[in-house]
């Protein structure tokens, strides 16, 4: 079956998207919180950034929501964006 014959949101593509998002999120967290500071660069912490977004939108920070936002963006948001583009 050619790639164009398969549905865009088939089970195999969604599974691939979630796995790719999980690997990319883990790789970014490893780089941003371990390798980057170890090499003398800035600590790249996405959860405080997500918490800042929640604080701007809702007026108060919420750490569990920041973790959820970070993982949802990494597992679903970015891979889905790449899939649709």
mmCIF file of the N, C-alpha and C atoms, coordinates in Angstrom:
data_MODEL
# 
_entry.id   MODEL 
# 
loop_
_atom_site.group_PDB 
_atom_site.id 
_atom_site.type_symbol 
_atom_site.label_atom_id 
_atom_site.label_alt_id 
_atom_site.label_comp_id 
_atom_site.label_asym_id 
_atom_site.label_entity_id 
_atom_site.label_seq_id 
_atom_site.pdbx_PDB_ins_code 
_atom_site.Cartn_x 
_atom_site.Cartn_y 
_atom_site.Cartn_z 
_atom_site.occupancy 
_atom_site.B_iso_or_equiv 
_atom_site.pdbx_formal_charge 
_atom_site.auth_seq_id 
_atom_site.auth_comp_id 
_atom_site.auth_asym_id 
_atom_site.auth_atom_id 
_atom_site.pdbx_PDB_model_num 
ATOM 1   N N  . UNK A 1 1  ? 0.844  -1.171 0.000  1.00 0.00 ? 1  UNK A N  1 
ATOM 2   C CA . UNK A 1 1  ? 0.000  0.000  0.000  1.00 0.00 ? 1  UNK A CA 1 
ATOM 3   C C  . UNK A 1 1  ? 0.893  1.240  0.000  1.00 0.00 ? 1  UNK A C  1 
ATOM 4   N N  . UNK A 1 2  ? 0.631  2.148  -0.880 1.00 0.00 ? 2  UNK A N  1 
ATOM 5   C CA . UNK A 1 2  ? 1.412  3.379  -0.964 1.00 0.00 ? 2  UNK A CA 1 
ATOM 6   C C  . UNK A 1 2  ? 1.101  4.275  0.230  1.00 0.00 ? 2  UNK A C  1 
ATOM 7   N N  . UNK A 1 3  ? 2.043  5.139  0.563  1.00 0.00 ? 3  UNK A N  1 
ATOM 8   C CA . UNK A 1 3  ? 1.863  6.029  1.711  1.00 0.00 ? 3  UNK A CA 1 
ATOM 9   C C  . UNK A 1 3  ? 0.667  6.949  1.528  1.00 0.00 ? 3  UNK A C  1 
ATOM 10  N N  . UNK A 1 4  ? 0.351  7.300  0.295  1.00 0.00 ? 4  UNK A N  1 
ATOM 11  C CA . UNK A 1 4  ? -0.780 8.192  0.058  1.00 0.00 ? 4  UNK A CA 1 
ATOM 12  C C  . UNK A 1 4  ? -2.110 7.472  0.188  1.00 0.00 ? 4  UNK A C  1 
ATOM 13  N N  . UNK A 1 5  ? -2.112 6.143  0.173  1.00 0.00 ? 5  UNK A N  1 
ATOM 14  C CA . UNK A 1 5  ? -3.350 5.385  0.306  1.00 0.00 ? 5  UNK A CA 1 
ATOM 15  C C  . UNK A 1 5  ? -3.754 5.176  1.763  1.00 0.00 ? 5  UNK A C  1 
ATOM 16  N N  . UNK A 1 6  ? -2.834 5.387  2.678  1.00 0.00 ? 6  UNK A N  1 
ATOM 17  C CA . UNK A 1 6  ? -3.130 5.172  4.091  1.00 0.00 ? 6  UNK A CA 1 
ATOM 18  C C  . UNK A 1 6  ? -3.822 6.396  4.671  1.00 0.00 ? 6  UNK A C  1 
ATOM 19  N N  . UNK A 1 7  ? -4.713 6.199  5.654  1.00 0.00 ? 7  UNK A N  1 
ATOM 20  C CA . UNK A 1 7  ? -5.364 7.355  6.280  1.00 0.00 ? 7  UNK A CA 1 
ATOM 21  C C  . UNK A 1 7  ? -4.363 8.163  7.105  1.00 0.00 ? 7  UNK A C  1 
ATOM 22  N N  . UNK A 1 8  ? -4.597 9.468  7.176  1.00 0.00 ? 8  UNK A N  1 
ATOM 23  C CA . UNK A 1 8  ? -3.683 10.355 7.890  1.00 0.00 ? 8  UNK A CA 1 
ATOM 24  C C  . UNK A 1 8  ? -3.637 10.038 9.374  1.00 0.00 ? 8  UNK A C  1 
ATOM 25  N N  . UNK A 1 9  ? -4.761 9.681  9.957  1.00 0.00 ? 9  UNK A N  1 
ATOM 26  C CA . UNK A 1 9  ? -4.824 9.422  11.392 1.00 0.00 ? 9  UNK A CA 1 
ATOM 27  C C  . UNK A 1 9  ? -5.102 7.958  11.682 1.00 0.00 ? 9  UNK A C  1 
ATOM 28  N N  . UNK A 1 10 ? -4.438 7.065  10.975 1.00 0.00 ? 10 UNK A N  1 
ATOM 29  C CA . UNK A 1 10 ? -4.555 5.641  11.242 1.00 0.00 ? 10 UNK A CA 1 
ATOM 30  C C  . UNK A 1 10 ? -3.856 5.287  12.547 1.00 0.00 ? 10 UNK A C  1 
ATOM 31  N N  . UNK A 1 11 ? -4.158 4.110  13.079 1.00 0.00 ? 11 UNK A N  1 
ATOM 32  C CA . UNK A 1 11 ? -3.591 3.684  14.355 1.00 0.00 ? 11 UNK A CA 1 
ATOM 33  C C  . UNK A 1 11 ? -2.068 3.611  14.302 1.00 0.00 ? 11 UNK A C  1 
ATOM 34  N N  . UNK A 1 12 ? -1.524 3.141  13.183 1.00 0.00 ? 12 UNK A N  1 
ATOM 35  C CA . UNK A 1 12 ? -0.064 3.038  13.089 1.00 0.00 ? 12 UNK A CA 1 
ATOM 36  C C  . UNK A 1 12 ? 0.595  4.410  13.083 1.00 0.00 ? 12 UNK A C  1 
ATOM 37  N N  . UNK A 1 13 ? -0.025 5.372  12.439 1.00 0.00 ? 13 UNK A N  1 
ATOM 38  C CA . UNK A 1 13 ? 0.555  6.722  12.408 1.00 0.00 ? 13 UNK A CA 1 
ATOM 39  C C  . UNK A 1 13 ? 0.429  7.410  13.762 1.00 0.00 ? 13 UNK A C  1 
ATOM 40  N N  . UNK A 1 14 ? -0.701 7.211  14.443 1.00 0.00 ? 14 UNK A N  1 
ATOM 41  C CA . UNK A 1 14 ? -0.856 7.817  15.762 1.00 0.00 ? 14 UNK A CA 1 
ATOM 42  C C  . UNK A 1 14 ? 0.132  7.220  16.758 1.00 0.00 ? 14 UNK A C  1 
ATOM 43  N N  . UNK A 1 15 ? 0.350  5.911  16.684 1.00 0.00 ? 15 UNK A N  1 
ATOM 44  C CA . UNK A 1 15 ? 1.325  5.270  17.560 1.00 0.00 ? 15 UNK A CA 1 
ATOM 45  C C  . UNK A 1 15 ? 2.732  5.789  17.266 1.00 0.00 ? 15 UNK A C  1 
ATOM 46  N N  . UNK A 1 16 ? 3.062  5.911  15.994 1.00 0.00 ? 16 UNK A N  1 
ATOM 47  C CA . UNK A 1 16 ? 4.371  6.452  15.616 1.00 0.00 ? 16 UNK A CA 1 
ATOM 48  C C  . UNK A 1 16 ? 4.526  7.882  16.110 1.00 0.00 ? 16 UNK A C  1 
ATOM 49  N N  . UNK A 1 17 ? 3.465  8.680  16.002 1.00 0.00 ? 17 UNK A N  1 
ATOM 50  C CA . UNK A 1 17 ? 3.503  10.060 16.457 1.00 0.00 ? 17 UNK A CA 1 
ATOM 51  C C  . UNK A 1 17 ? 3.743  10.124 17.964 1.00 0.00 ? 17 UNK A C  1 
ATOM 52  N N  . UNK A 1 18 ? 3.042  9.299  18.738 1.00 0.00 ? 18 UNK A N  1 
ATOM 53  C CA . UNK A 1 18 ? 3.217  9.305  20.185 1.00 0.00 ? 18 UNK A CA 1 
ATOM 54  C C  . UNK A 1 18 ? 4.608  8.827  20.592 1.00 0.00 ? 18 UNK A C  1 
ATOM 55  N N  . UNK A 1 19 ? 5.111  7.798  19.935 1.00 0.00 ? 19 UNK A N  1 
ATOM 56  C CA . UNK A 1 19 ? 6.457  7.308  20.244 1.00 0.00 ? 19 UNK A CA 1 
ATOM 57  C C  . UNK A 1 19 ? 7.520  8.351  19.892 1.00 0.00 ? 19 UNK A C  1 
ATOM 58  N N  . UNK A 1 20 ? 7.372  8.985  18.744 1.00 0.00 ? 20 UNK A N  1 
ATOM 59  C CA . UNK A 1 20 ? 8.325  10.025 18.350 1.00 0.00 ? 20 UNK A CA 1 
ATOM 60  C C  . UNK A 1 20 ? 8.279  11.196 19.324 1.00 0.00 ? 20 UNK A C  1 
ATOM 61  N N  . UNK A 1 21 ? 7.089  11.572 19.747 1.00 0.00 ? 21 UNK A N  1 
ATOM 62  C CA . UNK A 1 21 ? 6.955  12.654 20.722 1.00 0.00 ? 21 UNK A CA 1 
ATOM 63  C C  . UNK A 1 21 ? 7.580  12.303 22.056 1.00 0.00 ? 21 UNK A C  1 
ATOM 64  N N  . UNK A 1 22 ? 7.408  11.049 22.494 1.00 0.00 ? 22 UNK A N  1 
ATOM 65  C CA . UNK A 1 22 ? 7.994  10.617 23.764 1.00 0.00 ? 22 UNK A CA 1 
ATOM 66  C C  . UNK A 1 22 ? 9.518  10.639 23.699 1.00 0.00 ? 22 UNK A C  1 
ATOM 67  N N  . UNK A 1 23 ? 10.074 10.134 22.617 1.00 0.00 ? 23 UNK A N  1 
ATOM 68  C CA . UNK A 1 23 ? 11.535 10.126 22.467 1.00 0.00 ? 23 UNK A CA 1 
ATOM 69  C C  . UNK A 1 23 ? 12.070 11.556 22.380 1.00 0.00 ? 23 UNK A C  1 
ATOM 70  N N  . UNK A 1 24 ? 11.395 12.412 21.627 1.00 0.00 ? 24 UNK A N  1 
ATOM 71  C CA . UNK A 1 24 ? 11.850 13.798 21.486 1.00 0.00 ? 24 UNK A CA 1 
ATOM 72  C C  . UNK A 1 24 ? 11.753 14.551 22.810 1.00 0.00 ? 24 UNK A C  1 
ATOM 73  N N  . UNK A 1 25 ? 10.681 14.325 23.569 1.00 0.00 ? 25 UNK A N  1 
ATOM 74  C CA . UNK A 1 25 ? 10.532 14.985 24.866 1.00 0.00 ? 25 UNK A CA 1 
ATOM 75  C C  . UNK A 1 25 ? 11.621 14.534 25.828 1.00 0.00 ? 25 UNK A C  1 
ATOM 76  N N  . UNK A 1 26 ? 11.884 13.236 25.871 1.00 0.00 ? 26 UNK A N  1 
ATOM 77  C CA . UNK A 1 26 ? 12.941 12.717 26.749 1.00 0.00 ? 26 UNK A CA 1 
ATOM 78  C C  . UNK A 1 26 ? 14.310 13.245 26.323 1.00 0.00 ? 26 UNK A C  1 
ATOM 79  N N  . UNK A 1 27 ? 14.566 13.297 25.023 1.00 0.00 ? 27 UNK A N  1 
ATOM 80  C CA . UNK A 1 27 ? 15.852 13.798 24.534 1.00 0.00 ? 27 UNK A CA 1 
ATOM 81  C C  . UNK A 1 27 ? 16.019 15.278 24.865 1.00 0.00 ? 27 UNK A C  1 
ATOM 82  N N  . UNK A 1 28 ? 14.954 16.063 24.705 1.00 0.00 ? 28 UNK A N  1 
ATOM 83  C CA . UNK A 1 28 ? 15.049 17.487 25.019 1.00 0.00 ? 28 UNK A CA 1 
ATOM 84  C C  . UNK A 1 28 ? 15.269 17.694 26.511 1.00 0.00 ? 28 UNK A C  1 
ATOM 85  N N  . UNK A 1 29 ? 14.552 16.937 27.350 1.00 0.00 ? 29 UNK A N  1 
ATOM 86  C CA . UNK A 1 29 ? 14.745 17.072 28.791 1.00 0.00 ? 29 UNK A CA 1 
ATOM 87  C C  . UNK A 1 29 ? 16.164 16.683 29.196 1.00 0.00 ? 29 UNK A C  1 
ATOM 88  N N  . UNK A 1 30 ? 16.689 15.620 28.616 1.00 0.00 ? 30 UNK A N  1 
ATOM 89  C CA . UNK A 1 30 ? 18.063 15.208 28.915 1.00 0.00 ? 30 UNK A CA 1 
ATOM 90  C C  . UNK A 1 30 ? 19.048 16.297 28.499 1.00 0.00 ? 30 UNK A C  1 
ATOM 91  N N  . UNK A 1 31 ? 18.892 16.810 27.298 1.00 0.00 ? 31 UNK A N  1 
ATOM 92  C CA . UNK A 1 31 ? 19.800 17.848 26.818 1.00 0.00 ? 31 UNK A CA 1 
ATOM 93  C C  . UNK A 1 31 ? 19.653 19.128 27.635 1.00 0.00 ? 31 UNK A C  1 
ATOM 94  N N  . UNK A 1 32 ? 18.416 19.571 27.819 1.00 0.00 ? 32 UNK A N  1 
ATOM 95  C CA . UNK A 1 32 ? 18.175 20.869 28.436 1.00 0.00 ? 32 UNK A CA 1 
ATOM 96  C C  . UNK A 1 32 ? 18.499 20.945 29.908 1.00 0.00 ? 32 UNK A C  1 
ATOM 97  N N  . UNK A 1 33 ? 18.379 19.824 30.616 1.00 0.00 ? 33 UNK A N  1 
ATOM 98  C CA . UNK A 1 33 ? 18.586 19.867 32.055 1.00 0.00 ? 33 UNK A CA 1 
ATOM 99  C C  . UNK A 1 33 ? 19.879 19.200 32.500 1.00 0.00 ? 33 UNK A C  1 
ATOM 100 N N  . UNK A 1 34 ? 20.535 18.461 31.621 1.00 0.00 ? 34 UNK A N  1 
ATOM 101 C CA . UNK A 1 34 ? 21.785 17.789 32.000 1.00 0.00 ? 34 UNK A CA 1 
ATOM 102 C C  . UNK A 1 34 ? 22.967 18.248 31.148 1.00 0.00 ? 34 UNK A C  1 
ATOM 103 N N  . UNK A 1 35 ? 22.856 18.047 29.856 1.00 0.00 ? 35 UNK A N  1 
ATOM 104 C CA . UNK A 1 35 ? 23.995 18.323 28.979 1.00 0.00 ? 35 UNK A CA 1 
ATOM 105 C C  . UNK A 1 35 ? 24.276 19.814 28.823 1.00 0.00 ? 35 UNK A C  1 
ATOM 106 N N  . UNK A 1 36 ? 23.239 20.599 28.599 1.00 0.00 ? 36 UNK A N  1 
ATOM 107 C CA . UNK A 1 36 ? 23.441 22.029 28.375 1.00 0.00 ? 36 UNK A CA 1 
ATOM 108 C C  . UNK A 1 36 ? 24.096 22.712 29.581 1.00 0.00 ? 36 UNK A C  1 
ATOM 109 N N  . UNK A 1 37 ? 23.580 22.539 30.808 1.00 0.00 ? 37 UNK A N  1 
ATOM 110 C CA . UNK A 1 37 ? 24.272 23.154 31.951 1.00 0.00 ? 37 UNK A CA 1 
ATOM 111 C C  . UNK A 1 37 ? 25.662 22.562 32.186 1.00 0.00 ? 37 UNK A C  1 
ATOM 112 N N  . UNK A 1 38 ? 25.825 21.279 31.907 1.00 0.00 ? 38 UNK A N  1 
ATOM 113 C CA . UNK A 1 38 ? 27.127 20.644 32.073 1.00 0.00 ? 38 UNK A CA 1 
ATOM 114 C C  . UNK A 1 38 ? 28.178 21.195 31.129 1.00 0.00 ? 38 UNK A C  1 
ATOM 115 N N  . UNK A 1 39 ? 27.746 21.680 29.984 1.00 0.00 ? 39 UNK A N  1 
ATOM 116 C CA . UNK A 1 39 ? 28.670 22.270 29.014 1.00 0.00 ? 39 UNK A CA 1 
ATOM 117 C C  . UNK A 1 39 ? 28.833 23.776 29.199 1.00 0.00 ? 39 UNK A C  1 
ATOM 118 N N  . UNK A 1 40 ? 28.183 24.333 30.242 1.00 0.00 ? 40 UNK A N  1 
ATOM 119 C CA . UNK A 1 40 ? 28.325 25.751 30.538 1.00 0.00 ? 40 UNK A CA 1 
ATOM 120 C C  . UNK A 1 40 ? 27.270 26.639 29.913 1.00 0.00 ? 40 UNK A C  1 
ATOM 121 N N  . UNK A 1 41 ? 26.243 26.042 29.335 1.00 0.00 ? 41 UNK A N  1 
ATOM 122 C CA . UNK A 1 41 ? 25.163 26.833 28.740 1.00 0.00 ? 41 UNK A CA 1 
ATOM 123 C C  . UNK A 1 41 ? 23.994 26.924 29.716 1.00 0.00 ? 41 UNK A C  1 
ATOM 124 N N  . UNK A 1 42 ? 22.937 27.581 29.306 1.00 0.00 ? 42 UNK A N  1 
ATOM 125 C CA . UNK A 1 42 ? 21.778 27.791 30.174 1.00 0.00 ? 42 UNK A CA 1 
ATOM 126 C C  . UNK A 1 42 ? 21.033 26.487 30.437 1.00 0.00 ? 42 UNK A C  1 
ATOM 127 N N  . UNK A 1 43 ? 20.369 26.443 31.587 1.00 0.00 ? 43 UNK A N  1 
ATOM 128 C CA . UNK A 1 43 ? 19.497 25.329 31.925 1.00 0.00 ? 43 UNK A CA 1 
ATOM 129 C C  . UNK A 1 43 ? 18.167 25.549 31.203 1.00 0.00 ? 43 UNK A C  1 
ATOM 130 N N  . UNK A 1 44 ? 17.808 24.652 30.326 1.00 0.00 ? 44 UNK A N  1 
ATOM 131 C CA . UNK A 1 44 ? 16.573 24.777 29.556 1.00 0.00 ? 44 UNK A CA 1 
ATOM 132 C C  . UNK A 1 44 ? 15.489 23.982 30.269 1.00 0.00 ? 44 UNK A C  1 
ATOM 133 N N  . UNK A 1 45 ? 14.641 24.673 31.001 1.00 0.00 ? 45 UNK A N  1 
ATOM 134 C CA . UNK A 1 45 ? 13.610 24.017 31.793 1.00 0.00 ? 45 UNK A CA 1 
ATOM 135 C C  . UNK A 1 45 ? 12.236 24.353 31.229 1.00 0.00 ? 45 UNK A C  1 
ATOM 136 N N  . UNK A 1 46 ? 11.578 23.427 30.527 1.00 0.00 ? 46 UNK A N  1 
ATOM 137 C CA . UNK A 1 46 ? 10.297 23.722 29.906 1.00 0.00 ? 46 UNK A CA 1 
ATOM 138 C C  . UNK A 1 46 ? 9.128  23.812 30.884 1.00 0.00 ? 46 UNK A C  1 
ATOM 139 N N  . UNK A 1 47 ? 9.202  23.143 32.037 1.00 0.00 ? 47 UNK A N  1 
ATOM 140 C CA . UNK A 1 47 ? 8.078  23.173 32.977 1.00 0.00 ? 47 UNK A CA 1 
ATOM 141 C C  . UNK A 1 47 ? 7.891  24.569 33.574 1.00 0.00 ? 47 UNK A C  1 
ATOM 142 N N  . UNK A 1 48 ? 8.946  25.265 34.014 1.00 0.00 ? 48 UNK A N  1 
ATOM 143 C CA . UNK A 1 48 ? 8.730  26.644 34.464 1.00 0.00 ? 48 UNK A CA 1 
ATOM 144 C C  . UNK A 1 48 ? 8.193  27.562 33.358 1.00 0.00 ? 48 UNK A C  1 
ATOM 145 N N  . UNK A 1 49 ? 8.602  27.323 32.134 1.00 0.00 ? 49 UNK A N  1 
ATOM 146 C CA . UNK A 1 49 ? 8.060  28.101 31.020 1.00 0.00 ? 49 UNK A CA 1 
ATOM 147 C C  . UNK A 1 49 ? 6.564  27.832 30.859 1.00 0.00 ? 49 UNK A C  1 
ATOM 148 N N  . UNK A 1 50 ? 6.169  26.568 30.931 1.00 0.00 ? 50 UNK A N  1 
ATOM 149 C CA . UNK A 1 50 ? 4.745  26.226 30.847 1.00 0.00 ? 50 UNK A CA 1 
ATOM 150 C C  . UNK A 1 50 ? 3.982  26.807 32.034 1.00 0.00 ? 50 UNK A C  1 
ATOM 151 N N  . UNK A 1 51 ? 4.596  26.810 33.204 1.00 0.00 ? 51 UNK A N  1 
ATOM 152 C CA . UNK A 1 51 ? 3.956  27.388 34.384 1.00 0.00 ? 51 UNK A CA 1 
ATOM 153 C C  . UNK A 1 51 ? 3.768  28.889 34.214 1.00 0.00 ? 51 UNK A C  1 
ATOM 154 N N  . UNK A 1 52 ? 4.715  29.548 33.555 1.00 0.00 ? 52 UNK A N  1 
ATOM 155 C CA . UNK A 1 52 ? 4.583  30.971 33.272 1.00 0.00 ? 52 UNK A CA 1 
ATOM 156 C C  . UNK A 1 52 ? 3.419  31.229 32.319 1.00 0.00 ? 52 UNK A C  1 
ATOM 157 N N  . UNK A 1 53 ? 3.256  30.358 31.328 1.00 0.00 ? 53 UNK A N  1 
ATOM 158 C CA . UNK A 1 53 ? 2.124  30.487 30.401 1.00 0.00 ? 53 UNK A CA 1 
ATOM 159 C C  . UNK A 1 53 ? 0.813  30.361 31.163 1.00 0.00 ? 53 UNK A C  1 
ATOM 160 N N  . UNK A 1 54 ? 0.719  29.379 32.049 1.00 0.00 ? 54 UNK A N  1 
ATOM 161 C CA . UNK A 1 54 ? -0.500 29.188 32.845 1.00 0.00 ? 54 UNK A CA 1 
ATOM 162 C C  . UNK A 1 54 ? -0.755 30.404 33.729 1.00 0.00 ? 54 UNK A C  1 
ATOM 163 N N  . UNK A 1 55 ? 0.308  30.965 34.310 1.00 0.00 ? 55 UNK A N  1 
ATOM 164 C CA . UNK A 1 55 ? 0.150  32.140 35.157 1.00 0.00 ? 55 UNK A CA 1 
ATOM 165 C C  . UNK A 1 55 ? -0.337 33.345 34.359 1.00 0.00 ? 55 UNK A C  1 
ATOM 166 N N  . UNK A 1 56 ? 0.169  33.522 33.155 1.00 0.00 ? 56 UNK A N  1 
ATOM 167 C CA . UNK A 1 56 ? -0.268 34.648 32.324 1.00 0.00 ? 56 UNK A CA 1 
ATOM 168 C C  . UNK A 1 56 ? -1.725 34.480 31.912 1.00 0.00 ? 56 UNK A C  1 
ATOM 169 N N  . UNK A 1 57 ? -2.110 33.255 31.544 1.00 0.00 ? 57 UNK A N  1 
ATOM 170 C CA . UNK A 1 57 ? -3.472 33.025 31.057 1.00 0.00 ? 57 UNK A CA 1 
ATOM 171 C C  . UNK A 1 57 ? -4.488 33.039 32.193 1.00 0.00 ? 57 UNK A C  1 
ATOM 172 N N  . UNK A 1 58 ? -4.170 32.372 33.312 1.00 0.00 ? 58 UNK A N  1 
ATOM 173 C CA . UNK A 1 58 ? -5.156 32.197 34.377 1.00 0.00 ? 58 UNK A CA 1 
ATOM 174 C C  . UNK A 1 58 ? -4.906 33.062 35.611 1.00 0.00 ? 58 UNK A C  1 
ATOM 175 N N  . UNK A 1 59 ? -3.764 33.737 35.700 1.00 0.00 ? 59 UNK A N  1 
ATOM 176 C CA . UNK A 1 59 ? -3.501 34.632 36.807 1.00 0.00 ? 59 UNK A CA 1 
ATOM 177 C C  . UNK A 1 59 ? -2.757 34.020 37.976 1.00 0.00 ? 59 UNK A C  1 
ATOM 178 N N  . UNK A 1 60 ? -2.596 32.719 38.007 1.00 0.00 ? 60 UNK A N  1 
ATOM 179 C CA . UNK A 1 60 ? -1.880 32.058 39.101 1.00 0.00 ? 60 UNK A CA 1 
ATOM 180 C C  . UNK A 1 60 ? -1.129 30.853 38.549 1.00 0.00 ? 60 UNK A C  1 
ATOM 181 N N  . UNK A 1 61 ? 0.053  30.567 39.085 1.00 0.00 ? 61 UNK A N  1 
ATOM 182 C CA . UNK A 1 61 ? 0.790  29.385 38.622 1.00 0.00 ? 61 UNK A CA 1 
ATOM 183 C C  . UNK A 1 61 ? 0.148  28.103 39.141 1.00 0.00 ? 61 UNK A C  1 
ATOM 184 N N  . UNK A 1 62 ? 0.367  27.014 38.430 1.00 0.00 ? 62 UNK A N  1 
ATOM 185 C CA . UNK A 1 62 ? -0.150 25.705 38.835 1.00 0.00 ? 62 UNK A CA 1 
ATOM 186 C C  . UNK A 1 62 ? 0.809  24.650 38.312 1.00 0.00 ? 62 UNK A C  1 
ATOM 187 N N  . UNK A 1 63 ? 1.661  24.130 39.190 1.00 0.00 ? 63 UNK A N  1 
ATOM 188 C CA . UNK A 1 63 ? 2.728  23.209 38.788 1.00 0.00 ? 63 UNK A CA 1 
ATOM 189 C C  . UNK A 1 63 ? 2.221  21.921 38.138 1.00 0.00 ? 63 UNK A C  1 
ATOM 190 N N  . UNK A 1 64 ? 1.172  21.259 38.659 1.00 0.00 ? 64 UNK A N  1 
ATOM 191 C CA . UNK A 1 64 ? 0.703  20.042 37.969 1.00 0.00 ? 64 UNK A CA 1 
ATOM 192 C C  . UNK A 1 64 ? 0.220  20.329 36.546 1.00 0.00 ? 64 UNK A C  1 
ATOM 193 N N  . UNK A 1 65 ? -0.419 21.465 36.359 1.00 0.00 ? 65 UNK A N  1 
ATOM 194 C CA . UNK A 1 65 ? -0.853 21.844 35.018 1.00 0.00 ? 65 UNK A CA 1 
ATOM 195 C C  . UNK A 1 65 ? 0.321  22.142 34.105 1.00 0.00 ? 65 UNK A C  1 
ATOM 196 N N  . UNK A 1 66 ? 1.394  22.685 34.671 1.00 0.00 ? 66 UNK A N  1 
ATOM 197 C CA . UNK A 1 66 ? 2.588  22.974 33.872 1.00 0.00 ? 66 UNK A CA 1 
ATOM 198 C C  . UNK A 1 66 ? 3.235  21.686 33.386 1.00 0.00 ? 66 UNK A C  1 
ATOM 199 N N  . UNK A 1 67 ? 3.298  20.681 34.252 1.00 0.00 ? 67 UNK A N  1 
ATOM 200 C CA . UNK A 1 67 ? 3.843  19.381 33.828 1.00 0.00 ? 67 UNK A CA 1 
ATOM 201 C C  . UNK A 1 67 ? 2.962  18.765 32.747 1.00 0.00 ? 67 UNK A C  1 
ATOM 202 N N  . UNK A 1 68 ? 1.644  18.833 32.948 1.00 0.00 ? 68 UNK A N  1 
ATOM 203 C CA . UNK A 1 68 ? 0.722  18.280 31.948 1.00 0.00 ? 68 UNK A CA 1 
ATOM 204 C C  . UNK A 1 68 ? 0.860  19.011 30.618 1.00 0.00 ? 68 UNK A C  1 
ATOM 205 N N  . UNK A 1 69 ? 0.962  20.331 30.666 1.00 0.00 ? 69 UNK A N  1 
ATOM 206 C CA . UNK A 1 69 ? 1.115  21.116 29.439 1.00 0.00 ? 69 UNK A CA 1 
ATOM 207 C C  . UNK A 1 69 ? 2.415  20.766 28.723 1.00 0.00 ? 69 UNK A C  1 
ATOM 208 N N  . UNK A 1 70 ? 3.489  20.600 29.480 1.00 0.00 ? 70 UNK A N  1 
ATOM 209 C CA . UNK A 1 70 ? 4.781  20.232 28.884 1.00 0.00 ? 70 UNK A CA 1 
ATOM 210 C C  . UNK A 1 70 ? 4.689  18.877 28.188 1.00 0.00 ? 70 UNK A C  1 
ATOM 211 N N  . UNK A 1 71 ? 4.123  17.888 28.860 1.00 0.00 ? 71 UNK A N  1 
ATOM 212 C CA . UNK A 1 71 ? 4.062  16.552 28.267 1.00 0.00 ? 71 UNK A CA 1 
ATOM 213 C C  . UNK A 1 71 ? 3.049  16.472 27.130 1.00 0.00 ? 71 UNK A C  1 
ATOM 214 N N  . UNK A 1 72 ? 1.923  17.172 27.238 1.00 0.00 ? 72 UNK A N  1 
ATOM 215 C CA . UNK A 1 72 ? 0.956  17.172 26.129 1.00 0.00 ? 72 UNK A CA 1 
ATOM 216 C C  . UNK A 1 72 ? 1.536  17.852 24.893 1.00 0.00 ? 72 UNK A C  1 
ATOM 217 N N  . UNK A 1 73 ? 2.241  18.946 25.106 1.00 0.00 ? 73 UNK A N  1 
ATOM 218 C CA . UNK A 1 73 ? 2.863  19.615 23.958 1.00 0.00 ? 73 UNK A CA 1 
ATOM 219 C C  . UNK A 1 73 ? 3.924  18.727 23.329 1.00 0.00 ? 73 UNK A C  1 
ATOM 220 N N  . UNK A 1 74 ? 4.723  18.061 24.157 1.00 0.00 ? 74 UNK A N  1 
ATOM 221 C CA . UNK A 1 74 ? 5.786  17.214 23.629 1.00 0.00 ? 74 UNK A CA 1 
ATOM 222 C C  . UNK A 1 74 ? 5.289  15.937 22.983 1.00 0.00 ? 74 UNK A C  1 
ATOM 223 N N  . UNK A 1 75 ? 4.289  15.302 23.598 1.00 0.00 ? 75 UNK A N  1 
ATOM 224 C CA . UNK A 1 75 ? 3.802  14.020 23.088 1.00 0.00 ? 75 UNK A CA 1 
ATOM 225 C C  . UNK A 1 75 ? 2.810  14.173 21.949 1.00 0.00 ? 75 UNK A C  1 
ATOM 226 N N  . UNK A 1 76 ? 2.003  15.230 21.993 1.00 0.00 ? 76 UNK A N  1 
ATOM 227 C CA . UNK A 1 76 ? 0.921  15.364 21.012 1.00 0.00 ? 76 UNK A CA 1 
ATOM 228 C C  . UNK A 1 76 ? 1.077  16.606 20.138 1.00 0.00 ? 76 UNK A C  1 
ATOM 229 N N  . UNK A 1 77 ? 1.299  17.748 20.748 1.00 0.00 ? 77 UNK A N  1 
ATOM 230 C CA . UNK A 1 77 ? 1.280  19.008 20.010 1.00 0.00 ? 77 UNK A CA 1 
ATOM 231 C C  . UNK A 1 77 ? 2.303  19.123 18.901 1.00 0.00 ? 77 UNK A C  1 
ATOM 232 N N  . UNK A 1 78 ? 3.573  18.956 19.234 1.00 0.00 ? 78 UNK A N  1 
ATOM 233 C CA . UNK A 1 78 ? 4.616  19.100 18.220 1.00 0.00 ? 78 UNK A CA 1 
ATOM 234 C C  . UNK A 1 78 ? 4.564  18.003 17.160 1.00 0.00 ? 78 UNK A C  1 
ATOM 235 N N  . UNK A 1 79 ? 4.414  16.724 17.538 1.00 0.00 ? 79 UNK A N  1 
ATOM 236 C CA . UNK A 1 79 ? 4.309  15.701 16.486 1.00 0.00 ? 79 UNK A CA 1 
ATOM 237 C C  . UNK A 1 79 ? 3.084  15.897 15.594 1.00 0.00 ? 79 UNK A C  1 
ATOM 238 N N  . UNK A 1 80 ? 1.962  16.309 16.180 1.00 0.00 ? 80 UNK A N  1 
ATOM 239 C CA . UNK A 1 80 ? 0.760  16.548 15.377 1.00 0.00 ? 80 UNK A CA 1 
ATOM 240 C C  . UNK A 1 80 ? 0.985  17.715 14.422 1.00 0.00 ? 80 UNK A C  1 
ATOM 241 N N  . UNK A 1 81 ? 1.658  18.752 14.898 1.00 0.00 ? 81 UNK A N  1 
ATOM 242 C CA . UNK A 1 81 ? 1.976  19.875 14.020 1.00 0.00 ? 81 UNK A CA 1 
ATOM 243 C C  . UNK A 1 81 ? 2.835  19.453 12.843 1.00 0.00 ? 81 UNK A C  1 
ATOM 244 N N  . UNK A 1 82 ? 3.859  18.636 13.105 1.00 0.00 ? 82 UNK A N  1 
ATOM 245 C CA . UNK A 1 82 ? 4.707  18.146 12.019 1.00 0.00 ? 82 UNK A CA 1 
ATOM 246 C C  . UNK A 1 82 ? 3.923  17.245 11.076 1.00 0.00 ? 82 UNK A C  1 
ATOM 247 N N  . UNK A 1 83 ? 3.008  16.475 11.622 1.00 0.00 ? 83 UNK A N  1 
ATOM 248 C CA . UNK A 1 83 ? 2.228  15.570 10.784 1.00 0.00 ? 83 UNK A CA 1 
ATOM 249 C C  . UNK A 1 83 ? 1.288  16.350 9.856  1.00 0.00 ? 83 UNK A C  1 
ATOM 250 N N  . UNK A 1 84 ? 0.720  17.428 10.363 1.00 0.00 ? 84 UNK A N  1 
ATOM 251 C CA . UNK A 1 84 ? -0.231 18.206 9.567  1.00 0.00 ? 84 UNK A CA 1 
ATOM 252 C C  . UNK A 1 84 ? 0.464  19.134 8.576  1.00 0.00 ? 84 UNK A C  1 
ATOM 253 N N  . UNK A 1 85 ? 1.675  19.533 8.879  1.00 0.00 ? 85 UNK A N  1 
ATOM 254 C CA . UNK A 1 85 ? 2.411  20.404 7.954  1.00 0.00 ? 85 UNK A CA 1 
ATOM 255 C C  . UNK A 1 85 ? 3.031  19.538 6.911  1.00 0.00 ? 85 UNK A C  1 
# 
